[in-house]
Amino acid sequence: MKMSKKYFGFAGAIWIAGMLWAPAVRAQVVAPHFGSRAGIMRGGGGMMLPMLLRSANLTADQKTQVRQIMANHRAAFRDLFNQLRAVQQDMSTKLFSTGAVQETDLTADNQQIAALRSQLAQEGLKVVLEIRNILTTDQLTSVAQRYQQLQSVREQMRNMWGTQQPTQ
């Protein structure tokens, strides 16, 4: 079966929404880690969202609604990401300069990065909730069952490898 560009665009949009939503939720449960891969490596829900939605078997109308939801939030995401990139670049410039750098030199940038990440997480949460609201009861049940299956597999892998990770 040939995958269409629309499907990949749809899956990518869902993945982005999930990636933004998952760190906000996980930040409340798990201690912060250095780097963006930490949330992914520790099982952030954003990586599973497209797979879980796939198990919902969205109708053509629902897929259209999801694309519209993503389009409605695209400008906000773009603006927030642009602001975040600019502040991160400013911080990097300071960190990798030849001059002395003190913690106080980076505090404002660090606070602004945290605020922007929080805003991105909030925007992502809005998207995920809007998408969730278009699912039927049967679709929500299907997604919940698939999520439980994935959690079970994850737990089996942790037990098999002896990895000590906090339960979710």
N, C-alpha and C positions, 0 to 999 in steps of 0.2 A: 504494500500500500504506500503510495506516495504522500509524504507529509507536505501540506501547503504552507506557504509563507504566512498566511493568516493564522494558522494554528500555532506556529512558532512565535509569532508576534503576540498572540493571546497568552500563550504559556509564559513568555518572557515578562509580560505585564503582570501576570499573577505572581511570578517569581519575585519580581521587584517589590510588589506590595507585601508579600510575605517576608522578604528579607528585611524590610523596614519595620514590619510589625513585630517579628520575633525578638529582635534584640531588646525592644522596650519591655516586653513581657519578661524575658529572661533576666534582664537587669534587675528586676525586682526580686528574683528568686536565687540567682547565682551570683557569687562575688565577681566583680569585674576582672577581665583578663586583658593583657596587652595584645593589641592587634585585632584586626577585624575577623581573622580566621577562627579566633577562639569560640565565638558563638556558633559558627558553622561546625567546628570540630566537636563541640559539646552538644550537638543535636538540635540546633535552632530550628524552630518550626518553619521558617521561611523556605528552607530547602525542600520541605515536604509538601508545601501548599499546592504547587501545580499537580503533583501526583495525587494528592487527596482530592482535588477538584476534578481530576480526570475520572476518579471513581464515582463522581456524582452524575456522570453522563449528562452534561448540560445540553439543553435544547438549543436550536439555532437562535431562538429569541433570547435565551439567557446569555449565550455567547456575545450577541450583539449588545446586550445590556452591560456585560462585563467590559467590553471594549469602550462603551460610552462612559462608564464609571472611570476607567483609566484615563480617558481623554479629558474628563472633567477635572482631574487632579494633576494632569501632566504639567501644567504651567507652575503650579505650586511646588511640585517636586523639582522641576528644573531650576526655579529660583533658589530654593533651599540648598540644592546640591552646588549651585554656582557660588553661593555665599560660603558654604562649607569648604569648598576647594580653595577659595581665596584666603580664608583664615588659616587653613592648614598650610598653604604655601607661605604665608607670612611667618607662621611659626617655624617652618622648615628653614626659611631664609635666616631667621635669627639663630636657630640651633646650629646650622652649618656655616656660620660666618666665622671669621678668624678672631673676632672680638670676644671679650668675656660676656657670659650670659648667666644671669641669676634667675632663680625661680620667679621672682617678682616680675621679671621681664616677660614671662610667658603666661602669667596668671590670667590676664584679661583674654588672651587668645584661647587659653584652655577653657575658660568659662564660656566664651562665645561658641566654641566647638561643641561643648556639652549642651548648650541651649539649642543649637541648630540640630544636633542629633535627636534631641528630645522632640523638636518640632517635626522632624522627618518621621520619627516613630509615631507621633500623633496622627500625622497625615496618612501614614501607612495603615494605622489602625482604622481610620475612617474608611479607607478603601476596602479593607478586609471585611468590616462590618456591613458595608453596603453590598458587597458581593455575597456575603452570607445571607443577607435579607432577601435575595432573589431565589435562594434554594428552597425547594419543597421539603416537607417533613421527611419524605422517603429519601431524598438526596442527602439531607443532613444525617439521617440514620446510616446511610451507606458510607458517608465520609467518616463518621464517628467509628464505625466498625473497622474501616481501613486504618484509621489512626491507631486504634487499639492493637491491631495486628502489627503495625510498624513498631509500636512501643514494645510489644512482646519480643519481636525480633531483636530490637535494640538491647533489651534486658538480657536476652540469651547471649548476645555477642559480648556484653560486659562480663557476664558470668564465665563465658568460655575463656576470655582473655584475662580475666582477673582484674579488669580495669575498675578502679575505685572512682566513681563519679556520683555526684549527688543525684538522687531520684528527682524526677520532674513532677 
